[in-house]
Amino acid sequence: MANLDAGKIFEEIKEVVAKGDFDQAKALLESHKDDLGPLFDQGKALLSNQADNAEGLLNKVKGFFDKK
């Protein structure tokens, strides 16, 4: 695969994360690991932060309905 523009790849990953498709975002991140260079770590952090936020929101919603 030809080296792709790291900035374009990173933007695509951010768009996929914004849609909530973490599995696809992880797949993109891993498949373009070499193309991303230093942006790879930023991509990992982005996925980690978004996953933590989604899990935290889910726990809050779950907790809201558990209380009576």
TIRO-2110 file (N, C-alpha, C; in Angstrom, 1 decimal):
// TIRO-2110
0.9, -1.2, 0.0, N, 1, A
0.0, 0.0, 0.0, CA, 1, A
0.9, 1.2, 0.0, C, 1, A
0.5, 2.2, -0.8, N, 2, A
1.3, 3.4, -0.9, CA, 2, A
1.1, 4.2, 0.4, C, 2, A
2.2, 5.0, 0.8, N, 3, A
2.0, 5.8, 1.9, CA, 3, A
1.0, 6.9, 1.7, C, 3, A
0.0, 6.9, 2.6, N, 4, A
-1.0, 7.9, 2.5, CA, 4, A
-0.7, 9.1, 3.4, C, 4, A
-1.4, 10.2, 3.1, N, 5, A
-1.2, 11.4, 3.9, CA, 5, A
-1.7, 11.1, 5.3, C, 5, A
-0.8, 11.2, 6.3, N, 6, A
-1.2, 10.9, 7.7, CA, 6, A
-2.3, 11.8, 8.2, C, 6, A
-2.3, 13.1, 7.8, N, 7, A
-3.4, 14.0, 8.2, CA, 7, A
-4.7, 13.6, 7.7, C, 7, A
-4.8, 13.1, 6.5, N, 8, A
-6.1, 12.6, 5.9, CA, 8, A
-6.6, 11.4, 6.6, C, 8, A
-5.7, 10.5, 6.9, N, 9, A
-6.0, 9.3, 7.6, CA, 9, A
-6.5, 9.6, 9.0, C, 9, A
-5.8, 10.5, 9.7, N, 10, A
-6.2, 10.9, 11.0, CA, 10, A
-7.6, 11.5, 11.0, C, 10, A
-7.9, 12.4, 10.1, N, 11, A
-9.2, 13.0, 9.9, CA, 11, A
-10.3, 12.0, 9.7, C, 11, A
-10.0, 11.0, 8.9, N, 12, A
-10.9, 9.9, 8.6, CA, 12, A
-11.2, 9.1, 9.9, C, 12, A
-10.2, 8.8, 10.7, N, 13, A
-10.4, 8.1, 12.0, CA, 13, A
-11.2, 9.0, 12.9, C, 13, A
-11.0, 10.3, 13.0, N, 14, A
-11.8, 11.2, 13.8, CA, 14, A
-13.2, 11.2, 13.4, C, 14, A
-13.5, 11.1, 12.1, N, 15, A
-14.9, 11.1, 11.6, CA, 15, A
-15.6, 9.8, 12.0, C, 15, A
-14.9, 8.7, 11.9, N, 16, A
-15.4, 7.4, 12.3, CA, 16, A
-15.7, 7.4, 13.8, C, 16, A
-14.8, 7.9, 14.6, N, 17, A
-15.0, 8.0, 16.0, CA, 17, A
-16.2, 8.8, 16.3, C, 17, A
-16.4, 10.0, 15.6, N, 18, A
-17.5, 10.8, 15.9, CA, 18, A
-18.8, 10.2, 15.6, C, 18, A
-18.8, 9.2, 14.7, N, 19, A
-20.0, 8.4, 14.4, CA, 19, A
-20.3, 7.3, 15.4, C, 19, A
-19.3, 7.1, 16.2, N, 20, A
-19.4, 6.1, 17.3, CA, 20, A
-19.0, 4.7, 16.9, C, 20, A
-18.4, 4.5, 15.7, N, 21, A
-18.0, 3.2, 15.2, CA, 21, A
-16.5, 3.0, 15.7, C, 21, A
-16.4, 2.6, 16.9, N, 22, A
-15.0, 2.4, 17.5, CA, 22, A
-14.3, 1.2, 16.9, C, 22, A
-15.0, 0.2, 16.5, N, 23, A
-14.4, -1.0, 15.9, CA, 23, A
-13.7, -0.6, 14.5, C, 23, A
-14.5, 0.2, 13.7, N, 24, A
-13.9, 0.6, 12.4, CA, 24, A
-12.7, 1.5, 12.7, C, 24, A
-12.9, 2.4, 13.6, N, 25, A
-11.8, 3.4, 13.9, CA, 25, A
-10.5, 2.6, 14.3, C, 25, A
-10.7, 1.6, 15.2, N, 26, A
-9.5, 0.8, 15.6, CA, 26, A
-8.9, 0.1, 14.4, C, 26, A
-9.7, -0.4, 13.6, N, 27, A
-9.2, -1.1, 12.4, CA, 27, A
-8.5, -0.2, 11.5, C, 27, A
-9.0, 1.0, 11.3, N, 28, A
-8.3, 2.0, 10.5, CA, 28, A
-6.9, 2.4, 11.1, C, 28, A
-7.0, 2.6, 12.4, N, 29, A
-5.8, 3.0, 13.1, CA, 29, A
-4.7, 1.9, 13.0, C, 29, A
-5.1, 0.6, 13.2, N, 30, A
-4.1, -0.5, 13.1, CA, 30, A
-3.6, -0.7, 11.6, C, 30, A
-4.5, -0.5, 10.6, N, 31, A
-4.1, -0.8, 9.3, CA, 31, A
-3.2, 0.3, 8.7, C, 31, A
-3.3, 1.5, 9.3, N, 32, A
-2.4, 2.6, 8.8, CA, 32, A
-1.4, 3.0, 9.9, C, 32, A
-1.1, 2.1, 10.7, N, 33, A
-0.1, 2.4, 11.8, CA, 33, A
1.2, 3.0, 11.3, C, 33, A
1.8, 2.4, 10.2, N, 34, A
3.0, 2.9, 9.7, CA, 34, A
2.9, 4.2, 9.0, C, 34, A
1.7, 4.4, 8.3, N, 35, A
1.5, 5.7, 7.6, CA, 35, A
1.3, 6.8, 8.6, C, 35, A
0.7, 6.6, 9.7, N, 36, A
0.4, 7.7, 10.7, CA, 36, A
1.6, 8.2, 11.4, C, 36, A
2.6, 7.4, 11.6, N, 37, A
3.8, 7.9, 12.3, CA, 37, A
3.5, 8.4, 13.7, C, 37, A
3.8, 9.7, 14.0, N, 38, A
3.6, 10.2, 15.4, CA, 38, A
2.1, 10.4, 15.6, C, 38, A
1.2, 10.5, 14.6, N, 39, A
-0.2, 10.6, 14.8, CA, 39, A
-0.8, 9.3, 15.3, C, 39, A
-0.1, 8.2, 15.2, N, 40, A
-0.6, 6.9, 15.7, CA, 40, A
-1.0, 7.0, 17.2, C, 40, A
-0.1, 7.6, 18.0, N, 41, A
-0.3, 7.7, 19.4, CA, 41, A
-1.5, 8.6, 19.7, C, 41, A
-1.6, 9.7, 18.9, N, 42, A
-2.8, 10.6, 19.1, CA, 42, A
-4.1, 9.9, 18.8, C, 42, A
-4.0, 9.0, 17.8, N, 43, A
-5.2, 8.2, 17.4, CA, 43, A
-5.6, 7.3, 18.5, C, 43, A
-4.6, 6.6, 19.1, N, 44, A
-4.8, 5.7, 20.2, CA, 44, A
-5.5, 6.4, 21.4, C, 44, A
-4.9, 7.6, 21.7, N, 45, A
-5.5, 8.4, 22.8, CA, 45, A
-6.9, 8.9, 22.5, C, 45, A
-7.2, 9.2, 21.3, N, 46, A
-8.5, 9.6, 20.9, CA, 46, A
-9.5, 8.5, 21.1, C, 46, A
-9.1, 7.3, 20.6, N, 47, A
-10.0, 6.2, 20.8, CA, 47, A
-10.2, 5.8, 22.3, C, 47, A
-9.2, 5.9, 23.0, N, 48, A
-9.2, 5.6, 24.5, CA, 48, A
-10.1, 6.6, 25.2, C, 48, A
-10.0, 7.9, 24.9, N, 49, A
-10.8, 8.9, 25.5, CA, 49, A
-12.2, 8.8, 25.2, C, 49, A
-12.5, 8.5, 23.9, N, 50, A
-13.9, 8.4, 23.4, CA, 50, A
-14.6, 7.1, 24.0, C, 50, A
-13.8, 6.1, 24.1, N, 51, A
-14.4, 4.8, 24.7, CA, 51, A
-14.7, 5.0, 26.1, C, 51, A
-13.8, 5.7, 26.8, N, 52, A
-14.0, 6.0, 28.3, CA, 52, A
-15.2, 6.9, 28.4, C, 52, A
-15.4, 7.9, 27.6, N, 53, A
-16.5, 8.8, 27.7, CA, 53, A
-17.8, 8.0, 27.4, C, 53, A
-17.8, 7.2, 26.4, N, 54, A
-19.0, 6.4, 26.1, CA, 54, A
-19.4, 5.5, 27.2, C, 54, A
-18.4, 4.8, 27.8, N, 55, A
-18.6, 3.9, 28.9, CA, 55, A
-19.2, 4.7, 30.1, C, 55, A
-18.6, 5.8, 30.4, N, 56, A
-19.0, 6.7, 31.5, CA, 56, A
-20.5, 7.1, 31.3, C, 56, A
-20.8, 7.5, 30.1, N, 57, A
-22.2, 7.9, 29.8, CA, 57, A
-23.1, 6.8, 30.0, C, 57, A
-22.7, 5.6, 29.5, N, 58, A
-23.6, 4.4, 29.6, CA, 58, A
-23.8, 4.1, 31.1, C, 58, A
-22.8, 4.2, 31.9, N, 59, A
-22.9, 3.9, 33.3, CA, 59, A
-23.8, 4.9, 34.0, C, 59, A
-23.7, 6.2, 33.6, N, 60, A
-24.6, 7.2, 34.2, CA, 60, A
-26.1, 6.9, 33.8, C, 60, A
-26.3, 6.6, 32.6, N, 61, A
-27.7, 6.3, 32.2, CA, 61, A
-28.2, 5.0, 32.9, C, 61, A
-27.4, 4.0, 32.9, N, 62, A
-27.8, 2.8, 33.6, CA, 62, A
-28.1, 3.1, 35.1, C, 62, A
-27.2, 3.9, 35.7, N, 63, A
-27.4, 4.3, 37.1, CA, 63, A
-28.7, 5.1, 37.3, C, 63, A
-29.0, 5.9, 36.4, N, 64, A
-30.2, 6.7, 36.5, CA, 64, A
-31.5, 5.8, 36.5, C, 64, A
-31.5, 4.8, 35.7, N, 65, A
-32.7, 3.9, 35.6, CA, 65, A
-32.7, 2.9, 36.7, C, 65, A
-31.5, 2.6, 37.3, N, 66, A
-31.5, 1.7, 38.5, CA, 66, A
-32.1, 2.3, 39.7, C, 66, A
-32.0, 3.6, 39.9, N, 67, A
-32.5, 4.3, 41.1, CA, 67, A
-34.0, 4.4, 41.0, C, 67, A
-34.6, 4.1, 42.2, N, 68, A
-36.1, 4.2, 42.2, CA, 68, A
-36.5, 5.0, 43.4, C, 68, A
END
